Amino acid sequence: MFSDREKDKDYFIENLSVLINSNINISEALDIIYSGVKNNNFKKKVSFIKDQIDSGFYFWKSLEKTKMFPLKDISLGSRLAG
């Protein structure tokens, strides 16, 4: 059985992927994801990431600061993206 934390992370990844692939910019995608998250702690993390992105920070760096995912996963994603 998956924990609520794992379900939130899966929701985040799956929806971000679908939204980005639908040509929705990352800031709008994070707004949409935020509205669908029920866990207040996770909502704060999504909001933080969006605020960081809107302030000009890289997505991977913003994600790293939340500690939502292991650094090795973020590092791999940043290499694939760049």
C-alpha positions as a Markdown table, in Angstrom:
| # | Residue | x | y | z |
|---|---|---|---|---|
| 1 | Met | 0.0 | 0.0 | 0.0 |
| 2 | Phe | 1.3 | 3.4 | -0.9 |
| 3 | Ser | 1.6 | 6.2 | 1.7 |
| 4 | Asp | -0.2 | 9.5 | 1.3 |
| 5 | Arg | 3.2 | 11.1 | 0.7 |
| 6 | Glu | 3.9 | 8.6 | -2.2 |
| 7 | Lys | 0.5 | 9.2 | -3.7 |
| 8 | Asp | 1.0 | 13.0 | -3.6 |
| 9 | Lys | 4.4 | 12.6 | -5.3 |
| 10 | Asp | 2.9 | 10.3 | -8.0 |
| 11 | Tyr | 0.0 | 12.8 | -8.5 |
| 12 | Phe | 2.6 | 15.6 | -8.9 |
| 13 | Ile | 4.8 | 13.8 | -11.4 |
| 14 | Glu | 2.0 | 12.3 | -13.5 |
| 15 | Asn | 0.0 | 15.6 | -13.7 |
| 16 | Leu | 3.1 | 17.7 | -14.3 |
| 17 | Ser | 4.1 | 15.4 | -17.2 |
| 18 | Val | 0.6 | 15.5 | -18.8 |
| 19 | Leu | 0.3 | 19.3 | -18.4 |
| 20 | Ile | 3.8 | 20.1 | -19.8 |
| 21 | Asn | 3.2 | 17.7 | -22.7 |
| 22 | Ser | 0.0 | 19.6 | -23.4 |
| 23 | Asn | 2.0 | 22.8 | -23.8 |
| 24 | Ile | 0.9 | 24.3 | -20.6 |
| 25 | Asn | 3.7 | 26.4 | -19.1 |
| 26 | Ile | 5.2 | 25.2 | -15.8 |
| 27 | Ser | 3.8 | 28.0 | -13.7 |
| 28 | Glu | 0.2 | 27.3 | -14.9 |
| 29 | Ala | 0.8 | 23.6 | -14.5 |
| 30 | Leu | 1.8 | 24.1 | -10.9 |
| 31 | Asp | -1.3 | 26.2 | -10.3 |
| 32 | Ile | -3.5 | 23.4 | -11.6 |
| 33 | Ile | -1.6 | 20.7 | -9.6 |
| 34 | Tyr | -1.9 | 22.9 | -6.5 |
| 35 | Ser | -5.7 | 23.1 | -6.8 |
| 36 | Gly | -5.9 | 19.3 | -6.9 |
| 37 | Val | -3.7 | 18.5 | -3.9 |
| 38 | Lys | -5.5 | 17.8 | -0.6 |
| 39 | Asn | -2.5 | 17.6 | 1.7 |
| 40 | Asn | -1.7 | 21.0 | 3.1 |
| 41 | Asn | 2.0 | 20.3 | 3.6 |
| 42 | Phe | 2.3 | 19.1 | 0.0 |
| 43 | Lys | 0.3 | 22.2 | -1.1 |
| 44 | Lys | 2.9 | 24.4 | 0.6 |
| 45 | Lys | 5.7 | 22.6 | -1.3 |
| 46 | Val | 3.9 | 23.1 | -4.7 |
| 47 | Ser | 3.3 | 26.7 | -3.9 |
| 48 | Phe | 7.0 | 27.2 | -2.9 |
| 49 | Ile | 8.1 | 25.6 | -6.2 |
| 50 | Lys | 5.8 | 27.9 | -8.2 |
| 51 | Asp | 7.0 | 31.0 | -6.3 |
| 52 | Gln | 10.6 | 30.0 | -7.0 |
| 53 | Ile | 9.9 | 29.4 | -10.7 |
| 54 | Asp | 8.1 | 32.7 | -11.0 |
| 55 | Ser | 11.1 | 34.4 | -9.4 |
| 56 | Gly | 13.4 | 33.0 | -12.0 |
| 57 | Phe | 14.9 | 29.9 | -10.3 |
| 58 | Tyr | 15.4 | 26.7 | -12.2 |
| 59 | Phe | 12.7 | 24.0 | -11.6 |
| 60 | Trp | 15.2 | 21.4 | -10.5 |
| 61 | Lys | 16.7 | 23.8 | -8.0 |
| 62 | Ser | 13.3 | 24.7 | -6.6 |
| 63 | Leu | 12.4 | 21.0 | -6.4 |
| 64 | Glu | 15.7 | 20.2 | -4.6 |
| 65 | Lys | 14.9 | 22.8 | -1.9 |
| 66 | Thr | 11.6 | 21.1 | -1.0 |
| 67 | Lys | 13.3 | 17.7 | -0.4 |
| 68 | Met | 10.2 | 16.1 | -2.1 |
| 69 | Phe | 12.5 | 13.8 | -4.1 |
| 70 | Pro | 15.9 | 12.3 | -3.5 |
| 71 | Leu | 18.7 | 14.4 | -4.8 |
| 72 | Lys | 19.8 | 11.6 | -7.2 |
| 73 | Asp | 16.4 | 11.7 | -8.9 |
| 74 | Ile | 16.5 | 15.4 | -9.3 |
| 75 | Ser | 20.1 | 15.3 | -10.6 |
| 76 | Leu | 19.1 | 12.7 | -13.2 |
| 77 | Gly | 16.1 | 14.8 | -14.3 |
| 78 | Ser | 18.2 | 18.0 | -14.6 |
| 79 | Arg | 20.7 | 16.1 | -16.8 |
| 80 | Leu | 18.0 | 14.7 | -19.0 |
| 81 | Ala | 16.3 | 18.1 | -19.4 |
| 82 | Gly | 19.5 | 20.1 | -20.1 |
